[in-house]
């Protein structure tokens, strides 16, 4: 009904505008001459007037040549005008004469233009208010307090089920209990069990938190409300709390159902935070959310699911039992999970015979499900670009590198000196990685620019790692510095190309000393807070938890780690200078070498 009214208002506005335009501009204006009284009398005397009509104090007529005219009679001539000037001509039938009363229009006709203008402005204002205030409240005027949540009613053929979610087996097991409650609530009520009111899913972006919540709704066959945390926050005080109330009112009307709040940290941040105290409107919204989640009657059939990648900044009141009493961590998939995800995304895509998804899964450590979906899509796009009918393995590998480092920039003009510098730099990385036992094997080396990098060296881990040892981290420092060491030894100069390597090495060394307690002098202690987790109002004013003496010791230990790694890389490069030159020459010739070619060059074959 609301949509109908909105459509009718728009069409009414269009019709009114057309009518107004026709009235103002559509009628052709007839040319009518205006005579003064003297000219009128002159025309009467010379017999050039064919007809004349008297209307009040004016006369209208037509000359014998067809020209129409009008004239205003002076006040003193009005009573005797007919007898003095027209009567004789009428009697002789040389002129046609008539008289009419002054037309009196009804009041509503006279008011019509004004009413039309007011109506047009009213409709324009109404439509404007709908567009500016329209949200989840159906586009109604002054609907600030209406929830912007979208309700997805499940339709056949569009259901998302657990079968569509790959690589999250443990997470699905946790959520099957929720599905069972929504499907069969009676058995839980009878036994006196309390189903979790809310489920908080925590994990990096792109790991499938939103998709997993849709699968829960699909499995249970219940309505699914979605809203972003930022949709609650408004510039007007009290609007956010009103939207929370409206959201849960809608949910109660459609119970049992699932309410999913994406990026809940936008509204659920710790109260009282900030340099000047808290944000009053946001805190009111959070308070209302706390009340609604804790105010359910028993087993009302409403499950609140939320997703965030910043669980550390959420208000503790949200995480207590009775609100979000179950937290599920949705992490990065392992090699088995990545293979299952790839199988899902390649289900409807033609793969070439040489494609091995196990190998692809092995070569994509750290990829999220979103990254893997993007990888498959990029491979399909490349296949279509080359007019191929099936997706080959080499294009999947190219898509993998493209997702990580960006597309190749073959058109970039590079001087011979820079090509040589890049070749030796990347050869230094590859050589140090090959010579250190236990490191990840080299997958590819290229000097073709990708993204911000002038060259790129890719490695394939032998296995997924959840932890890194001190030795592995020290070896990584050596590999990171291998490029800079090679520049200094071979070219007798250094460049800005190692900036990213040095930045990563410095960060790794600092983490080893301050976060992981890997310094013999400083011991197994954590110094300072995580720079990436600064929360204004909570961490900004926190004093450094170590002295200046300890700060100097941290710098000394970091320098020791970097210097040791530099000297190790220097020794490896000096001892294998011949291999280094062969690698660099091959890169200058071919620009890109794969794992097989790299091993052949290394062995001297």
Secondary structure, 3 states (H helix, E strand, C coil): CHHHHHHHHHHHHHHHHHHHHHHHHHCCCCCCEEECHHHHHHHHHCCCEEEEEEECCEEEEEECCCCEEEEECCCCCCCCHHHHHHHHHHHCCCCEEEEECCCCCCHHHHHHHHHHHHHHHHHHHHHHHHHHHCCCCCCCCCCCCCCCCEEECCCCCCCCCHHHCCCCHHHHHHHHHHHHHHHCHHHHHHHCCCCCCEEEEECCCCCCHHHHHHHHHHHHCCEEEEEEHHHCCCCCCCHHHHHHHHHHHHHHHCCCEEEEEECHHHCCECCCCCCCCCCHHHHHHHHHHHHHHHCCCCCCCEEEEEEECCHHHECHHHHCCCCEEEEEECCCCCHHHHHHHHHHHCCCCCECCCCCHHHHHHCCCCCCHHHHHHHHHHHHHHHHHCCCCCECHHHHHHHHHHHHHCCECCCCCCCHHHHHHHHHHHHHHHHHHHHCCCCCEEEEEECCCECCECCEEEEECCCCCCCCCHHHHHHHHHHHHHHHHHHHHHCCCCCHHHHHHHHHHHHHHHHHHHCCCCCCCCCCCCCCCCHHHCCCCCCCCCCCCCCHHHHHHHHHHHHHHHHHHHHHHHHHHHHCHHHHHHHHHHHHHHCEEEHHHHHHHHHCC
